[in-house]
Amino acid sequence: MDITLALGGGGSKGNAHIGVLRKLEQEGFRVRAIAGTSFGGLVAAFYALGFAPDEIEALFETVDQARLYGHLPGDGASLLGLAGAAKWLDQHIGKRTFADTRLPCALTGVDLNAAREVILAEGSIKDAILATIAVPGLFPPRRIDQWNLVDGGALDPVPVSVARALAPRLPVVAVALTSPIGEPTRDMRISLPAYVPAPIARHLSNLSYAQAFDIFVYAAEIVNRQMTELRLAADQPEVVIRPAVQHINLLDKVDVSAVAKLGELAVEQALPELRRAVSLPARISRLMRG
């Protein structure tokens, strides 16, 4: 049962992708190509390089979030840096490129210079990851060739069309980490990383500029939800999987295994739809359209 995957962004929510991959494998689905943006791009890259879902989970569980966010000399303007993340990627991916992947893979970014989506499927995987996770304003843009890249989710939160281009004759399974339009979103609160000491977090949360920033983030989340629904409607993946992770904020420190289990549960709930998508009539219909 061959499929291609499009993994959406969502920060800490993205650990659910690990469970999605694991459950798909257990149920006999074979991922033949994979595309991702933001945290989905991070998971897609590791999976395409041959890391099993259990290995990805074990790696992510060892991450010390407090060491990820330092600035490097020459970083563009941003609230946080990705110096620690770059060092961690050096340790686990090194100089590997997209030519080293075991299946077709693409990540996405948005070029601030040209105001357009850029598909990253060649060259350094580390650089592509640092570009696709560069949430605008929060992390610095990543310079690759002539591009000045930020998080691909700014234009395409779930890269369905990119996944379809990698394997045009296969059903696209999209993993969206946002809730549908109309459903309640998260409570507004200051979304500080978990490693910030509690007294400092309480003080910052009471500052008007911090509260204003959280309103901005809240509004951006609403825009992201709308963009997700518009793109899913336009690109029409055969299956949409929605793990129940909407309570998790962008930089929350989470139990990776627990969030991954939410991905497994979402796949289990979607199994009838997944099996219909890979059935013989569905395959014939796609071949006739293609």
Helices and strands as residue ranges (DSSP letters): E 2-7, G 11-15, H 16-26, E 30-36, H 39-48, H 53-61, G 65-67, H 83-92, G 98-100, E 105-111, E 116-120, H 125-132, E 142-144, E 147-151, G 152-154, H 160-166, E 172-175, H 198-205, H 208-235, E 239-241, H 256-277, H 280-289
